Each structure stands twice: as C-alpha cells, then as structure tokens.
Amino acid sequence: MILFELFKTFFTIGLISFGGGYAMIPVIELEVTEHDWMTIQEFTDIIAIAGMSPGPIATNSAIFVGYQTAGFLGAIVSALGMVLPSLIIILIISIFFNKANKHHTVQSAFYGLRPIIVGLIVYSAIKFAISNELVGTFSPHSISLLAIFGLSLLALIKFSIHPAVVILTAGVVGIIFF
C-alpha cells in the first residue's frame, strides 16, 4: 500500500507542478509531512543532499523520500511517479508544439507562469534557510542563515562569482559559524 501511495503522490506532484525541481520543493514538503513520511528537518536534510547530487532536485528528493519510506523499491516507485508525467506530457506536447507554440494564448500562459515560478523558488529558499529553527520564527541562527543566503545571492548576481566558489565558501562559513 505504501508503494502505491508513494507512486500516486509523486505522480500527482510531477503532473501538476510547473517550474522545475526547486519550484516543486514546497509541494513535495507538504505531501511528505502530511503523510508523516518524515519530519521537516529530515526533509530539509534530504533536500540538501538532493541539491548536491547530480540530476534534477525533484527527482533526487523523490528517490530519497521513497528510499527513506520504503527502501529500494520505494525509491524506484517514487522516481517513476515523478518522471512519468513529464515523459507522457513531453511526448504529447512534442506532437503539437510547433503549431501550439506560435499561438498567442499559449505564449501568454507561459509568460503568466513565470512570476509564480520565481515566487515558489524564493519561498523554497527562505523556508529552507529557516527550517533548522522553529519554522516561522527568526532566531540569531536563522538570521545568520538568511545572511549567508543574501550574501551568496549578491556574490552570484552582482559580482558574477562562479557558483561552485559560492557553494564552497558558504560551506566553509557554515563549518566555521555553526
């Protein structure tokens, strides 16, 4: 039964979520915590590992959640659930893409989806930064995490520092301060 629930949950997430893996994180978190598959702290740790692992973060997190919940078979079922909707949709869209892409309504819909995708990614980043503390409260620890986030963002956008350097630097700062 748990395997079916994992597949159904991740299939639904894969089917209705837009904007890539980072935009899916809040949806995955909600489902994982509602099903009591893991705590917010455990999920945060999984997102950190999934983000550092090669491949899409949403699929990686589905694999980790599936493995944590139901072992190796759970990982496979969760990955299939996450990937199948995209595969099916891409196959269907590819048939009609050239014709539909030129349609004004389709272009407008994609243009309208952009702000919500950015909002979901920012929400996910902020929630991830403060999740090590009591969610919804700001302590000196969570403020430090948000400062590292802000300085990392500044380094990437303003100074065009290579992302690998920013990641390594943030990791070293985390080791030193936490």
C-alpha positions in Angstrom: 0.0 0.0 0.0 2.9 2.4 0.8 4.4 1.8 -2.6 1.1 2.8 -4.3 0.8 5.9 -2.1 4.4 6.9 -3.0 3.7 6.4 -6.7 0.4 8.3 -6.6 1.8 11.2 -4.6 4.9 11.7 -6.8 2.9 11.1 -10.0 0.5 13.9 -8.9 3.3 16.2 -8.0 5.0 15.5 -11.3 1.8 16.1 -13.1 0.6 19.3 -11.6 3.9 21.1 -10.7 5.5 23.7 -13.0 8.8 25.5 -13.0 11.3 22.8 -12.3 12.6 21.0 -9.3 13.1 23.9 -7.0 9.6 25.1 -7.5 8.3 21.6 -6.6 10.1 21.5 -3.2 7.2 23.2 -1.3 4.7 20.8 -2.8 6.9 17.8 -2.0 7.5 19.0 1.5 3.7 19.5 2.1 3.0 15.9 0.9 5.8 14.3 2.8 4.9 15.9 6.1 1.1 15.4 5.6 1.8 11.6 5.0 4.1 11.6 8.1 6.8 10.0 6.0 9.4 12.3 7.6 9.8 15.5 9.7 10.5 18.9 8.2 14.1 18.6 9.5 14.6 15.2 7.8 13.1 16.6 4.6 15.4 19.6 4.8 18.4 17.3 5.1 17.2 15.3 2.1 16.8 18.5 0.0 20.4 19.4 0.9 21.6 16.0 -0.3 19.4 16.0 -3.4 20.6 19.5 -4.3 24.2 18.4 -4.2 23.6 15.2 -6.0 23.8 15.1 -9.8 20.4 15.2 -11.6 17.1 17.1 -11.1 16.5 18.0 -7.4 12.8 17.0 -7.5 13.6 13.5 -8.8 16.5 13.1 -6.4 14.3 14.2 -3.5 11.6 11.7 -4.6 14.2 9.0 -4.7 15.5 9.8 -1.2 12.0 10.1 0.2 11.0 6.8 -1.4 14.1 5.1 -0.1 13.6 6.5 3.4 10.0 5.4 3.4 10.0 2.0 1.7 13.6 1.1 0.8 15.0 0.4 -2.6 11.6 -0.4 -4.2 10.2 2.8 -2.7 13.0 4.7 -4.4 12.2 3.2 -7.8 8.4 3.7 -7.4 8.9 7.3 -6.3 11.2 8.1 -9.2 8.8 6.5 -11.7 6.0 8.5 -10.2 7.9 11.7 -10.5 9.3 11.2 -14.0 6.3 9.5 -15.9 4.0 12.6 -16.0 6.8 14.7 -17.6 7.6 11.9 -20.1 4.0 11.5 -21.1 3.3 15.2 -21.3 6.5 15.9 -23.4 5.6 13.1 -25.8 2.1 14.6 -26.3 3.3 18.2 -26.5 6.1 17.4 -29.0 3.5 16.3 -31.5 1.7 19.7 -31.3 4.5 22.0 -30.1 5.4 23.8 -33.3 1.8 24.6 -34.1 0.8 25.5 -30.5 3.9 27.5 -29.6 3.0 30.2 -32.1 -0.5 30.6 -30.6 -0.9 33.9 -28.7 -2.8 32.2 -25.8 0.0 29.6 -25.2 2.7 32.3 -25.2 0.6 34.4 -22.8 0.1 31.4 -20.4 3.8 30.7 -20.3 4.5 34.4 -19.7 2.0 34.4 -16.9 3.5 31.4 -15.2 7.0 33.0 -14.8 6.3 35.1 -11.7 4.7 32.3 -9.8 7.7 30.0 -10.5 10.1 32.7 -9.2 7.9 33.1 -6.1 7.9 29.4 -5.4 11.7 29.2 -5.7 12.2 32.2 -3.4 9.7 30.8 -0.9 11.5 27.5 -1.0 14.9 29.1 -0.4 13.7 31.2 2.5 11.8 28.2 4.1 14.9 26.0 3.6 17.1 28.7 5.3 14.9 28.9 8.4 13.8 25.3 8.6 16.7 24.3 11.0 15.0 26.5 13.6 11.4 26.6 14.7 9.6 27.2 11.4 8.1 30.7 11.3 10.4 32.2 14.0 13.5 34.2 13.5 16.4 33.5 15.8 20.0 34.7 15.5 20.8 31.3 13.9 18.1 31.6 11.2 19.1 35.3 10.6 22.6 34.1 10.0 21.4 31.6 7.5 19.4 34.3 5.7 22.5 36.5 5.7 24.6 33.7 4.1 21.7 33.3 1.5 21.7 37.1 0.8 25.5 37.3 0.5 25.6 34.3 -1.7 22.9 35.8 -3.9 24.9 39.1 -4.0 28.1 37.3 -4.9 26.3 35.5 -7.8 24.4 38.4 -9.2 26.5 41.5 -8.5 30.0 40.1 -8.7 29.4 37.1 -11.1 31.4 34.8 -8.9 31.3 31.2 -10.1 28.5 29.2 -8.3 31.0 26.5 -7.3 33.1 29.1 -5.4 30.0 30.5 -3.7 28.9 27.0 -2.7 32.3 26.1 -1.3 32.6 29.4 0.5 29.1 29.1 2.1 30.0 25.6 3.2 33.2 26.8 4.9 31.3 29.7 6.5 28.8 27.2 7.8 31.5 25.0 9.2 33.1 28.0 11.0 30.0 29.6 12.4 27.7 26.6 13.0 
